Structure formats: C-alpha cells, structure tokens
C-alpha cells in the first residue's frame, strides 16, 4: 500500500471518528431534552460542555449545561425533581442524570472520578470541577477566565488548587482544593468563592429611543457593558419592535461588535 493510500485511510478513520462523536453528542443532547420534556421542564437552554480536559477526565460521559433564563423575563425554575435554574446534565450509556448543587457535584466526583496519579490528570480533574461549578452558577451572562491550577505533591498526599475568575458579566471568583491520596485517589474536594452579577437586561432595548437623552445614554451603556451576551435579548425585542427601534437596536449591536465585547 502506498503512503498516499495509507494516509487517505488514516484520514478517513479520523474523520469518521469525529463524525461518529458528533452524532453521539447530538443523540445524547436529545436524551437530555427528552428527559426535561418528560418532567414538564420547558424553555431551558441546553448547551454541550466540550472542553478537552472534561473529556479526558470523564471519557465515557457527555455533559450539558441546562439553564433556565432569568433575564430579561425570569422563567420559573422547575420546582420538582431537584432541578435548579442552572444544572449540569450527564449521559453515559444512554442513561441521563444531573447535578444541580455543589454537594451533588462532590458526590458525582466521589463516585465517578478514577485515580489521577499524574500532574496532568490532576490538572484536568481540577479544571473540570471548576468548569462544572461555573455552569452551576451560570445565568448566561457570566464569562470566566481559563482555570489556573497548582499541583503540590507530597509523599502521602497531594493538594491541587484551582482558581477561576469572572472576567465579564459581573465580579467574583471560584477557588477549589482537591486532596488526593496514594496513587491519586480522591480524598476530598472543597470549594469557596462568591459571585456578584453585573448589568442584566431588563428594559434597556426599549429605552434606546427614549425622549430623555440621559435615559438613552444609560440604556446604551448597559447594553455595551453586557456585550455579545445581550444578543438573545436584543433579538427578542427586535422581533416585535417598530422599524425605528429595530434600527436603533441594529446600531447598538454594531457598536457592540465594533468594541469586540
């Protein structure tokens, strides 16, 4: 077999694998949506969690953030089945479940995290914890920094510290400490931190043509601060707005794009 033929076969196998993974992810997302529908929970934003370190930490799972919007109009968060306004769903072997609190997340890691005997594996696991924790606090307006991880091995115990900060949509941070025993077995995970939300959409888009120039400027400033995260809100208002307001919304969106936010 020529090298060209071998290369083509190898490339085909890689592309097939990527295609198969994409199909599987879509199927798993449908399972999550069916789960929600079966429990009468409608209107959630379902978004795959596809970070590489998550896949390396839990290779046999698919993960999804399931978030019920609270802005500009709060959706009623599910009152049953332990669902919260922000959740992390996971699918394994066709079975769907979720975590909605930090104690839930601790239980999931204790049950599913295998040994993490290397610095690389521990860094991935700590980064994954932070990623899931962010999702449990997410209201679709926060943006977090990349995780910062420190790894301190000892003879009998290893400490892995993680940190992620809010870089848009508010202020605050998340810190975690993962303690590992011999051979990288999980002993404990502790988290602390606090978040404070920033500007959120209420009625700013409808005030872009207000007669009072101060009100207009305040509305514009709020939308510029929200940046690209305001797009669903702007689209919602624009869909039923009169032409002049549509044009004003288009102008503010272009300013957001120009600022690169």
C-alpha positions as CSV (number, residue, x, y, z in Angstrom):
1,X,0.0,0.0,0.0
2,X,1.4,3.4,-1.0
3,X,1.9,6.1,1.7
4,X,-0.8,8.2,-0.1
5,X,-3.3,5.4,0.3
6,X,-2.3,4.8,3.9
7,X,-2.7,8.5,4.6
8,X,-6.1,8.6,3.0
9,X,-7.2,5.6,5.0
10,X,-5.9,7.2,8.2
11,X,-7.5,10.5,7.5
12,X,-10.8,8.8,6.7
13,X,-10.7,6.9,10.0
14,X,-10.1,10.2,11.9
15,X,-12.9,12.0,10.0
16,X,-15.2,9.0,10.7
17,X,-14.4,9.1,14.3
18,X,-15.1,12.8,14.5
19,X,-18.4,12.4,12.7
20,X,-19.4,9.5,14.9
21,X,-18.6,11.5,18.0
22,X,-20.6,14.4,16.7
23,X,-23.6,12.2,16.1
24,X,-23.3,10.6,19.5
25,X,-23.2,14.0,21.1
26,X,-26.3,15.1,19.3
27,X,-28.1,11.9,20.3
28,X,-27.1,12.5,23.9
29,X,-28.4,16.0,23.8
30,X,-31.7,14.7,22.5
31,X,-31.8,12.3,25.5
32,X,-31.4,15.4,27.8
33,X,-34.1,17.3,26.0
34,X,-36.4,14.2,26.2
35,X,-35.7,13.9,29.9
36,X,-36.7,17.5,30.5
37,X,-39.8,17.2,28.4
38,X,-40.8,14.1,30.3
39,X,-40.7,16.0,33.5
40,X,-42.6,19.1,32.3
41,X,-39.5,21.3,32.4
42,X,-39.7,23.5,29.3
43,X,-37.7,26.5,28.0
44,X,-34.2,25.5,29.1
45,X,-31.1,26.4,27.2
46,X,-29.2,23.2,26.7
47,X,-25.6,23.6,25.7
48,X,-22.9,20.9,25.4
49,X,-19.8,21.1,27.6
50,X,-17.0,20.1,25.3
51,X,-13.7,21.2,26.9
52,X,-10.9,18.8,26.2
53,X,-10.0,18.4,29.8
54,X,-13.5,17.4,30.7
55,X,-13.4,14.7,28.0
56,X,-10.1,13.4,29.4
57,X,-11.3,13.4,32.9
58,X,-14.6,11.6,32.2
59,X,-14.1,10.0,28.8
60,X,-17.3,7.9,28.8
61,X,-19.7,10.7,29.5
62,X,-21.4,13.6,27.6
63,X,-22.1,16.7,29.6
64,X,-24.5,19.6,29.1
65,X,-25.3,22.8,30.9
66,X,-29.1,23.1,31.3
67,X,-30.0,26.7,32.3
68,X,-33.4,28.3,32.7
69,X,-33.1,32.0,31.7
70,X,-33.7,34.6,34.3
71,X,-33.3,37.7,32.1
72,X,-35.0,39.7,30.8
73,X,-38.0,37.8,32.0
74,X,-37.4,35.2,34.6
75,X,-38.6,31.7,33.7
76,X,-40.0,29.6,36.5
77,X,-37.3,27.2,37.6
78,X,-38.5,23.7,38.0
79,X,-40.0,23.0,41.4
80,X,-39.6,19.2,41.2
81,X,-37.1,16.5,40.5
82,X,-34.4,18.6,42.3
83,X,-33.7,20.7,39.2
84,X,-32.4,24.2,39.8
85,X,-32.2,27.3,37.5
86,X,-28.7,26.1,36.5
87,X,-27.7,22.4,36.2
88,X,-25.1,20.1,34.7
89,X,-26.6,17.0,33.0
90,X,-24.6,14.0,32.0
91,X,-25.3,11.0,29.8
92,X,-23.5,7.7,30.0
93,X,-24.5,4.5,28.1
94,X,-27.8,6.1,27.2
95,X,-28.7,6.9,30.8
96,X,-29.4,10.6,31.8
97,X,-28.9,12.2,35.2
98,X,-27.8,15.6,36.5
99,X,-26.2,17.6,39.3
100,X,-27.6,20.9,40.5
101,X,-25.7,21.7,43.6
102,X,-22.1,21.7,44.8
103,X,-22.8,18.7,47.2
104,X,-24.3,16.9,44.2
105,X,-21.1,17.6,42.3
106,X,-19.0,16.4,45.2
107,X,-20.9,13.1,45.2
108,X,-20.5,12.7,41.4
109,X,-16.7,13.2,41.6
110,X,-16.5,10.8,44.5
111,X,-18.5,8.1,42.6
112,X,-17.1,8.6,39.1
113,X,-13.6,10.1,39.2
114,X,-10.9,7.4,38.7
115,X,-7.4,7.7,40.0
116,X,-5.5,10.7,38.9
117,X,-1.9,9.7,39.6
118,X,-0.2,12.4,37.4
119,X,0.1,16.1,37.4
120,X,-1.6,16.3,34.0
121,X,-4.6,14.1,35.1
122,X,-5.0,16.1,38.4
123,X,-4.9,19.4,36.5
124,X,-7.6,18.1,34.1
125,X,-9.8,16.9,37.0
126,X,-9.5,20.3,38.9
127,X,-10.2,22.2,35.7
128,X,-13.3,20.0,35.1
129,X,-14.5,20.7,38.6
130,X,-14.2,24.5,38.0
131,X,-15.9,24.2,34.7
132,X,-18.9,22.3,36.2
133,X,-19.1,24.7,39.2
134,X,-19.2,27.7,36.8
135,X,-22.1,26.1,35.0
136,X,-24.0,25.7,38.2
137,X,-23.7,29.4,38.8
138,X,-24.2,30.5,35.2
139,X,-27.1,32.8,34.2
140,X,-25.9,33.0,30.5
141,X,-24.2,36.4,31.2
142,X,-21.1,35.4,33.1
143,X,-17.7,34.8,31.4
144,X,-15.0,33.1,33.4
145,X,-11.2,33.0,33.0
146,X,-9.4,29.9,32.0
147,X,-8.7,27.7,35.1
148,X,-5.5,28.3,36.9
149,X,-4.2,25.1,38.6
150,X,-1.4,24.5,41.1
151,X,-0.1,21.0,41.9
152,X,1.7,20.3,45.2
153,X,2.6,16.6,45.6
154,X,3.7,15.1,48.9
155,X,4.7,11.6,49.9
156,X,1.3,10.6,51.3
157,X,-1.0,13.3,50.0
158,X,-1.3,15.7,47.1
159,X,-3.0,19.0,47.0
160,X,-4.4,20.5,43.8
161,X,-5.7,24.1,43.9
162,X,-7.8,25.7,41.3
163,X,-8.9,29.2,40.6
164,X,-11.3,30.8,38.1
165,X,-12.3,34.5,38.0
166,X,-15.3,36.3,36.5
167,X,-13.9,38.4,33.6
168,X,-17.3,39.6,32.2
169,X,-20.9,39.8,33.4
170,X,-20.0,40.6,37.0
171,X,-17.4,40.1,39.6
172,X,-16.0,37.3,41.8
173,X,-14.1,34.1,41.7
174,X,-14.2,30.4,42.4
175,X,-11.5,28.6,44.4
176,X,-11.2,24.9,44.9
177,X,-8.9,22.5,46.7
178,X,-8.7,18.9,45.7
179,X,-6.9,16.5,48.0
180,X,-5.6,13.2,46.6
181,X,-4.3,10.2,48.5
182,X,-1.9,7.4,47.5
183,X,-1.9,6.5,43.7
184,X,-4.1,9.6,43.1
185,X,-7.2,8.5,44.7
186,X,-9.7,11.3,45.6
187,X,-9.9,12.2,49.2
188,X,-11.9,15.4,49.3
189,X,-12.8,18.5,47.3
190,X,-13.5,21.8,48.9
191,X,-14.8,24.9,47.2
192,X,-15.3,28.5,48.2
193,X,-15.9,31.8,46.4
194,X,-18.6,34.4,45.7
195,X,-20.0,35.9,42.6
196,X,-21.8,39.2,42.1
197,X,-23.8,39.7,38.9
198,X,-23.2,42.8,36.7
199,X,-25.7,44.5,34.4
200,X,-28.5,42.3,33.2
201,X,-31.2,43.0,30.6
202,X,-34.4,44.4,31.9
203,X,-35.9,47.0,29.5
204,X,-32.8,48.8,28.1
205,X,-33.5,48.0,24.5
206,X,-36.9,49.6,24.7
207,X,-35.3,52.8,26.0
208,X,-33.0,53.4,23.1
209,X,-35.4,56.0,21.6
210,X,-36.5,57.5,24.9
211,X,-37.1,61.2,24.8
212,X,-34.8,61.8,27.7
213,X,-31.2,61.7,26.5
214,X,-29.9,60.6,29.9
215,X,-32.2,57.5,29.8
216,X,-31.0,56.8,26.2
217,X,-27.3,57.0,27.3
218,X,-27.9,54.8,30.3
219,X,-29.6,52.2,28.2
220,X,-26.8,52.3,25.6
221,X,-24.2,52.0,28.3
222,X,-25.8,49.0,29.9
223,X,-26.1,47.2,26.6
224,X,-22.5,47.9,25.7
225,X,-21.4,46.6,29.1
226,X,-23.4,43.4,28.5
227,X,-21.8,43.0,25.1
228,X,-22.5,39.9,23.0
229,X,-24.3,38.2,25.8
230,X,-27.2,40.7,25.2
231,X,-27.8,39.3,21.7
232,X,-30.7,36.9,22.5
233,X,-32.4,39.8,24.4
234,X,-31.9,42.2,21.6
235,X,-33.2,39.7,19.1
236,X,-36.3,39.1,21.2
237,X,-37.1,42.8,21.5
238,X,-36.3,43.5,17.8
239,X,-38.7,40.8,16.6
240,X,-41.7,42.8,17.8
241,X,-40.3,46.3,17.6
242,X,-41.3,49.1,15.2
243,X,-38.8,49.9,12.4
244,X,-37.2,52.9,14.1
245,X,-36.5,50.8,17.3
246,X,-35.2,47.9,15.1
247,X,-32.7,50.4,13.5
248,X,-31.6,51.6,16.9
249,X,-31.1,48.0,18.1
250,X,-29.1,47.3,14.9
251,X,-26.9,50.3,15.6
252,X,-26.2,49.4,19.3
253,X,-25.4,45.8,18.2
254,X,-22.9,47.1,15.6
255,X,-21.3,49.2,18.4
256,X,-21.0,46.0,20.5
257,X,-19.4,44.2,17.6
258,X,-17.0,47.2,17.0
259,X,-15.9,47.1,20.6
260,X,-15.2,43.4,20.3
261,X,-17.0,42.5,23.5
